[in-house]
């Protein structure tokens, strides 16, 4: 779980996604159900409630959705993001025009539910490895358009972000090596082409590949689909000369043994591609 405050994403980053989601829902005529059943001046108080335990995330996008629907809606967080809650916890209180709250309801839940699911799953992995130095890391296996939000949710669950995209670090995978011809070729070209602030990580599948890569002093090595015993041997070979990251075959049953091999990071695609929507609902309070 998060130990330091994680600021919301700037509106300029998430507003295009939030507006797209709202326009998709409102269609060509708006919320015709609410408009014909609720008098225009009706006031309402409602809370977003947790129907199962978890870790909250997604407030920034949900709040922006509410504000776009009605800038005068009052938004009161009752439970902080990044901290665990129990079933029945009240997460957010909304006050304002009933039409506005009812129109924004689904978008609010569509952001908080899935993103809290990401944070909650991340928290489970983090708990499994808390007795080791290993950090849980997300990947680029994200929902299109949701990457920044999902990666923030991973941080709220206590995890660490890997690359945000193809443009912020070099990660040399097996297909890069195959296309370039060798580990030596890709690492020599990478070393000659980037500045000192750009990290270089290379994926290896065997200890022989690791031995070949280490003389080039990469920032990190990605130890792919290695069993814990082989991971421990790889960590010994690395000897602290660079960071060791494990990937492949990672789940809640295997992650503890992987962490105990001594790796620095464990990348888990499931954090974002397989997290289950956390059950939250919006309930009328008056």
Order of alpha helices (4+ residues) and beta strands (2+ residues): alpha-alpha-beta-beta-alpha-beta-beta-beta-alpha-beta-alpha-beta-alpha-alpha-beta-alpha-beta-alpha-beta-alpha-beta-alpha-beta
